[in-house]
Amino acid sequence: MSSMRAVQVTHPGGPLELVERPVPEPGPGAVRIKVHACGVCHSDSITKEGLFPGIQYPRVPGHEVVGVVDAVGPETPGWETGEPVGVGWNGGYCGYCDHCRRGEFFACVHSQTTGVTYDGGYAEYMVAPASAVARLPTGLPPVEAAPLMCAGLTTFNALRNSGARPGDVVAVLGLGGLGHLGVQYAAKMGFRTVGIARGKDKEPLARRLGASVYIDSQAQDPAAELLKLGGAKVILATATSGEAMSAVQGGLAVNGTLLVVGAAESLQVSPMLLLMGCRSVKGWYSGTSIDSQDTLAFSVLSDVRPMTETYPLERAPEAFDRMMSGKARFRVVLTMGTREG
């Protein structure tokens, strides 16, 4: 096949358009992936709206990519055609800048971003640097694996680096695309998991996901309720509301951390709260390809799965609008089926 279907944005703020493009060839240090599924993430709006400096158009979005290696470029050892793989937000790193030499690959000064600085997974094929590629474990279908490349990775990697230990109180603020995975990971890691969301109707979901305690932030003061449990060692803030984040910080235990992974515009933090209890507010970057592999392996081992809605590639604009509406339950995934007609 010399051509492929892809969904691209031709200019900032423009529509998602289904087009025919040449199948790309992998260069040195890269592989070509035949895409089986690609998650639709809120961060894809960065490409659609031109929110990242220097994006070159047309550009194919998508950074929750799962498929198989279809071709291996020259000087790319360690990869073979037919391997099931995935690519996440981190689109590769150089390996030689000061950050990389310190092992801070996520902070590489030459880093790339999948679907932003190069074409992503809203296509039948894509090319990615080998440093961006993660191997997939067996037993994980593409539709379930795709959201784990970003939403799963972000929550799992944040929690395992949070400093919390089994038995500690860990609260997850928000039960959406990130939060419904965060609760599962927290419970499977052995934390005393608390789900926090708006409305009593969310309690059955929170408990089904593994929360032992549910706090309805509409009817209760979430900070006060957390203090009744001794305070939270970690509050994983997956919601995109700075107001909601600000409202829970008082529920941190001494030496507790408000760990922010939701992209809120701003939040208010009490300096006295931080000072008097050695508390902290910290953000967490999603992770690199090896972190993705760890996420996928843990998900298979502990039976953590995303809840998904699927759309064929040609319905990408509808899928994107569904995701942006906030009504999806809970992750939207594009599938690359047989061409119509």
C-alpha positions, 0 to 999 in steps of 0.5 A: 500500500503506497497511501494511507488514510490520516486525519490531519489539521491543516492550520491552527483552529482548523477542522480535523480532515480525513485525507489520503497521504503517502505511507511514511518511511522510517529514517535512521533510528526510527520505526514505522508503526501500523496503527491499530488504535489511538486514544483521543486525549484532551491534549490533542487540542494543543495540535488542533488549536495551535497552542504549542509554539512552532507546530508545523502544519498540516499535522496529524494529532494523536499520542495514545498509539498502539499497533505493530512495528511495520518497518525498521529504519537503518541504524535501529537495533533491537526492534523487529517487524511484527512486534506489538508496540505503543507510543505516548506523549513523549516522542523521544529524546536525544540521549546526549544533552545534560538532562539525558545524561542525568537520566532526566529523559522527560526533560530532554532539551531536544525532546519531541512530542508525538502528534505535536512536533511530528505526526501522530496516531490519527492515521493508519501508519506513523513513524516514531523515534525508537526512543519513544516506542514501548513494547506491549505485553501479551493479553492487552487488546489495542483498544484497552492499551491505547488510553494507558499510553497517556492517561494510564501512564500519567496516573500510574507513574505519578502514584508510584513516584509519590512517596506513598506506601501501602496502607497510606491514605491516597485520595484521587480528585476527579473520576473522569478519564484520568481519575477512573484509572487513578483510583484503580491504580491506587487501590491495586498498589495497596493504598487506602484509596479515597475517591472525591467527586461531585455528586452522590451518584458517583459513589457506586463507580468509585467503589467499583473501581476500588475506592474504600471511601467516597467523598461527595464534594458537593455535600461534604467538605472534602478537606475535613473528611480527609482529616477525619481519616488522618489526612492524605499522604497524597492527593492525586489531582486529576480534575481540571478545576483549580477551584476543586484542587484548592478545596482539598489541600487542607486535607493533606497530612503532615508531609503530604503532597498535592500531586497535580496531573490535571491541567487546570489553569491556576489554583490557590495555595495556602503558604501557611498550610505548606509551612505548618505541615511541611506539605507540598504541591507538585506536578508530575510529567507523564513519563517516557517509553520505559515508564509506559512499558511498566504501566502496561505490565502492571495493568496486565498484572493487576487487571487495571483497564480503562473504560472506553468508547470507540469510533472508526478513524473516519469519525475522528471529528465526532470522537474529538468533540465527544471527548472535549464535551466531557461526556465520554465514559471515559476514554475515547479511542479511534480504531483503524478498521477496514476501509469503507467502500 
